[in-house]
Amino acid sequence: MKKLIILSLLIFASCGNKKEIKHVAEISCGQCQLDLDSENGCSLAVRFDDKAYFVDGFNIDDFGDAHDENIGFCNAIRKATIVGIVENERFVASSIELMEE
């Protein structure tokens, strides 16, 4: 009986997991380009559905120099296909693929 209860709880818990979402989003520096101010310094952020979120799981310099004059996230807003979940007002990313410009 104890095993049945534990198994039931595990199944119930796995059904409650949030499903990842996939979006084509704007990606840039949250402070420099997307008007987010809850962190100090430059941090990666995404914007979709008219809302911006800081990103967990990836760093702003994972895609090159954030301060590059032409394509750096502190100087440009780019497009990306993102996969992840929104949790505690942050986007927890499992995948980010930049789109070619």
C-alpha positions in Angstrom: 0.0 0.0 0.0 2.9 2.4 0.8 4.4 1.8 -2.6 1.1 2.5 -4.3 0.7 5.8 -2.5 4.3 6.9 -3.4 3.7 5.9 -7.0 0.5 7.8 -7.1 2.2 10.9 -5.7 5.0 10.7 -8.2 2.5 10.4 -11.1 0.5 13.3 -9.8 3.6 15.5 -9.4 4.8 14.8 -12.9 1.4 15.8 -14.3 1.6 19.1 -12.6 4.8 20.2 -14.4 4.5 23.3 -16.5 4.9 22.7 -20.2 7.6 24.5 -22.1 6.5 27.2 -24.5 8.2 28.1 -27.8 8.1 31.6 -29.1 9.8 33.8 -31.7 10.9 36.6 -29.4 13.0 39.8 -29.2 16.2 39.2 -27.3 18.6 41.8 -26.0 20.0 43.4 -22.8 17.2 43.9 -20.3 18.6 47.1 -19.0 20.0 48.7 -22.1 17.2 47.8 -24.6 14.1 46.3 -22.9 13.5 48.8 -20.1 14.0 46.3 -17.2 15.5 47.7 -14.1 15.3 45.1 -11.4 18.9 44.0 -11.8 22.2 45.9 -11.9 24.4 45.6 -14.9 23.8 44.0 -18.2 21.7 40.8 -18.3 20.1 38.8 -21.1 16.3 39.3 -21.5 13.6 38.3 -23.9 10.3 40.0 -24.8 7.2 38.3 -26.2 3.5 38.9 -25.8 4.4 42.6 -25.0 6.2 41.6 -21.8 10.0 41.4 -21.1 11.6 38.8 -18.8 15.2 38.3 -17.6 16.6 35.0 -18.8 17.9 32.1 -16.6 19.9 29.4 -18.2 21.9 31.5 -20.6 24.3 34.5 -20.2 24.3 37.7 -22.2 27.8 36.9 -23.6 26.9 33.3 -24.7 26.1 34.8 -28.1 29.2 37.0 -28.6 30.3 40.3 -27.1 27.2 42.0 -25.6 28.8 45.4 -26.3 29.6 44.8 -30.0 28.6 48.0 -31.9 26.5 46.2 -34.5 25.0 43.0 -33.1 25.8 43.2 -29.3 22.7 42.8 -27.1 23.5 46.1 -25.4 23.3 47.9 -28.7 20.7 45.9 -30.7 17.5 44.0 -30.3 17.6 40.7 -32.2 15.1 37.9 -32.9 15.4 34.4 -31.6 13.4 31.2 -31.2 13.2 30.5 -27.5 12.0 27.5 -25.6 11.3 27.4 -21.8 8.9 28.4 -19.1 8.0 31.6 -17.3 8.6 31.1 -13.6 8.7 33.8 -10.9 8.5 36.5 -13.5 11.7 35.2 -15.2 12.1 33.1 -18.4 13.9 29.8 -17.7 15.3 29.0 -21.1 16.1 25.5 -22.3 16.9 26.6 -25.8 17.7 29.9 -27.6 18.4 30.0 -31.3 19.2 33.4 -32.8 17.6 34.1 -36.1 19.8 35.4 -39.0 19.3 39.0 -39.8 
